[in-house]
Amino acid sequence: MARDLEIALLRSFVTALRAGSISRAAAALGHTQPALSQQLRRLESVVGRPLLYRSPSGVSPTRAGEELLPYADRILSLSAQALTETGRALTGHCGVGLLEDLAASQLSQALADLARLHPGATLEVLSVSTAEIREAYDAGRVHLVLDEVPDVPGPPRWTVRRPLVWAVGQGVDVAADPLPVVLFSNMCSWRTSVLETLERTGRRWRVAFESNSLVGVLAAIRAGLGVAALMPANLEPGMVCPDVDVLPALPDVELGLARHPRTDGDPLIDAVETALRRMI
C-alpha cells in the first residue's frame, strides 16, 4: 500500500522544530499538546524512523528529521502557493533583504519555488550588512526586509520569536572553564544577548573565533573550535549540544518584517510576503 505524507502532519513537524518545543508548537497551531504529539508519532510511523529528539528543554531533529525538513518545507510552501496563486500570473520585481541566517535556510528555496511558479516575475535576495540593506530599501531596490527587529528599516508589519540553540563542535568540552565561544564579529543584539546570558549564569567564557559570516561560524564549529548560538534550521548533523544542563538556555530571537510603503497593493510583493510569513 502506498504511503503518503499528509500536509497536516508535515506542518506539525515543521512547526515543532521552528518553535523548539512541542508545547510552543501546539499553542501556535491551536492544538493540545497530546494531539500534536500524536500527529508527530503518526508521521514517524509513516516515515519509519524517529524524527525528533525529545528532552525537557524541547525538541531537536534526528538525522532522519534533518533529511525530511527541507522536503517538508518545500511541500508546505508549494501547497500554500498553489492554493493562493493558481491561475494568477505574477510579474514584476521584488527585492528581499534577509538576515544571513535566514538566507541560508529554506526561505531562499521557498522564494525560488515561487519564482518558478511565476516565470514573469523577478525575485532578488540580498544578504548584506544592515547599512547596505537600508540603503537598498531607501532606494526602492529592496521592498521587503526580514531581520532582527532592531535592524529592520522602520516599524515592522509583523514580528515572530524564534529560539536559538547551542551548536557544539566535535571534541569541544562544554564544561570547560572558560567556555570557548564562536561569535559573529558584528556587534548585534544577538551577540550581546548570548554573552549576557553567559555572564548572568556565571559562566566564564573566551572568544575562540569570530567571523562576520555564517559560513565562517559554521566552519569554526566543524573544526571543533568552540560553541555558538544558531537558529535550529542552520544546525548541521552532530552540532547539537549533547547535555542541555551544562549550557544555559538561550534567549529567543525576535524577527520582524518591514515592507516599503510604496508597494501597498502590489500582488507580487503580497505573494512574497505571504510566503515569508508562512515559512518563518
N, C-alpha and C positions, 0 to 999 in steps of 0.2 A: 504494500500500500504506500502510495506517495506521501511524503511528509511536506507540509507547508509551514512557512514562518509567518505566523499571524502578526499583523501590524500592531495590534494592541499589546501583544507580548513583547515585541521589539521596542515599543515606546516605553514600556515599564522598565525594560533592561537599560535602555539609554538614559532614561531619567534617573534611575538609581545611581548609575555611575556619575552622571553630571552633578547630582546633588551630594554624592559622597556618603549617603546613608539611606536605608530603606524608609525610615520614618519621615525624613525630609521629602523623599520622592513621593511617598504616599500622600503627604499634605499637598504637594504641588499638583498631583493628578486627581485629587479628590477621592482617593481610595482609603480604605482602612489598611493598617499595616499588615494584618494577616492576609487580606485579599491580595495585596501586592506581592507578598512573599509567595503565595500560592501561584500567581502568574509567573513569577521568576522560576519556580520549580518546574512548572509546565514547559517553559522554554528550554530549560536544561534537559528535560526529558526528551523533547523533540530533537535537540542538537545531539544528545547522547553523551554530553560531557559537562562537568561543573563549569559555570561561567563566572562565578563570583566567590571571592574570599570574604567571609563574614566575620566581623570581630566587634567587640563592644564599642570601638571608635568609629565604625562604619563599614563600608564595603569597598573592595578594590577588585579589578579584573584578574581572573586566572589567565593562563596562556590562551585557552580557547576563547575567553571573553575578549582579550585583546584582538584576536583574529576576527571575531564576529563584529566588533564595534564599528569599524569603517563601513561594513556592508549594511549594518542596521541603520547607521546614519544616512546612508545614501538611499536606502529603501524608503525611509520615512520622509526624506526630503523630496524624492521624486513622486511619492504618493501625494503629498500635500500640493506640490506644484501641478501635478496632473489634474487634481480636483479643482484648483482655482484658476488655472491658466489655459486649460484646454479650449481650443477654438479662438483664442485671443492672441494674435501675433504681436509681440512686443518689439519695439525698435528704439533706437536712440543710444545714448551713452550714460553709464552710471559709474562714477568713481567711488571706491570704498577705501577708507583708511582703517586699517586693522592693527591692533596691538600684535606684535610679532608672535607672541604665544598663541594667539587665535589664528593668525595666518598659517601657522604650522599645523593647525588642527584640521578637522573635517569641514570647517566652514568654507575654506577655499574650494574644496571638492564640491560642496553644495552650490557654490556660485558658478563653478564650471558646468555643472549639470544644468543649471538654469540657462546659461548661455547656449548650451547645446540644444535646449528646447526652443530657443528663440534666436535663430542664426542672424536675424536682422538687428540684434542688439549687441552692443559692445560693453563689456564689463572690465573695469580696470581696478586692480587691487594694489594698494600701496602699503608697505610696511616699513616706515622710515621713522625718523625722530619725531617727537611731539611738535617741535617747531616747524619742521617741514610739512607735517600733516596739516597744521594750522594754516600755513602759507597756501597750500593747495586748496584747502577749504575756502579760505577768503577769496581766492582767485576763481572759484567755481569749478575747479577741476575735480575736486572730491565733494561728493554730495552726501555721503553717509560716513560717520566716524563711530567705530565701536572700540572703546578703550576704557581704561580705568576712569572712574567718574571725575577725579580731579583734572584729568588731562583732556577731556572732551571739550571741543570749542563751543561753549555756550551751555545753557541748561539742557540736560538730557531729556529726550522724549519718553524714555523708559529706562529702568535700571534692573539689574539682576545680580544676585550674590552667588558666587561660585567658590567652592572650597580649594584650599591649597593642601598639598600633601608633600611629605618628605621623600626625596629621591636620594638613594644611597648608593654610592659606587661600590664595586666589588672589593672586598677586603677592608672596607672602612669600619673602624671601631666606633659605633655610635655612642659608646660610653666614654670615649676619650676626653681628657681634660687638659687643655681646652679642645673643644669640638672643632674639627676642620670644616669650614663652610665655603661653599662655592656661591658667588654672588653675581648678580647683574651689576655692572660698574656704574650705570647711570643712577643718579640719586632720585629714585621714585618712591612713592608711598608704599609699594610692595616691599622693597628692600628694607625700608625703615621699619615697617610693621613686623617683619621677620626678626630683625635684630632686637627690636624692643621686646618681642616675645621671649627670646633667649635671655635677655637681661632681667626681665620681670620674674622668670622662673629660676634665676640664679645659675644658669648655665654659662660657664666661661667658654669663649669661642675665639677663633682666629681666622682671618681670611686666608684660605689656601689658594684661591684662584678667583679672578674676576674677568668678566667678558661683557662687552656691550651687546652681545647677540645670543639668542637661544642656541644656535649651533655650537658656539664656544662653550656655553654652560654644559650642554649635553656631552660634549667631548670630554670635558673635565670630569664629569661624573663617571663616564665609561672608563676613564683612566684610573679611577679609584682615588681621586684627589680629595674627596670630601662629600658633604651632603648639601642639598639645595632644595629650595621650595619651588614646586612646579604645579601647574594645573594637571589634573589626572589624565587629560587627553594627550599630554606630551610625555607621559612616562613610557619608558621602554622596558622590555622584559627584564626582570631581575632588579629593577630600580626601587621598588617599594621598600620602605623601612620594615625590617622583619620583626621589630619589637616596638609596638606603639607606646609602651610605658617609658621608654628611655628618653625619647624626644618629646618636647611639649607640643600640645595641639596648636596648629597654626590658625591664624585668623582667615576669615573668608576674604575674597577679593570682590569689590563692588564694581561692576562694569555698567557702562551706560552708553546709549546711542544718541548721537546728535545728528540732526538732518538739516541740510541747508534750507533756509526759509523760502528760497526761490523755487523749490521743487515740489511744493504742495500740488497734489493732483496729478503728478506725473506717474503713469501706470507702470513704467519700468522700475522706477525707484520705489514705488509702492511694493512691487513684487520682490525686489531685492531686500527691502526692509523686513517684509514678512518672512522671507527665507532665513535671514539672520536671526530673527527673533525665535523662530521655531527651532533652529539648530543650536542656539546658545542655551 
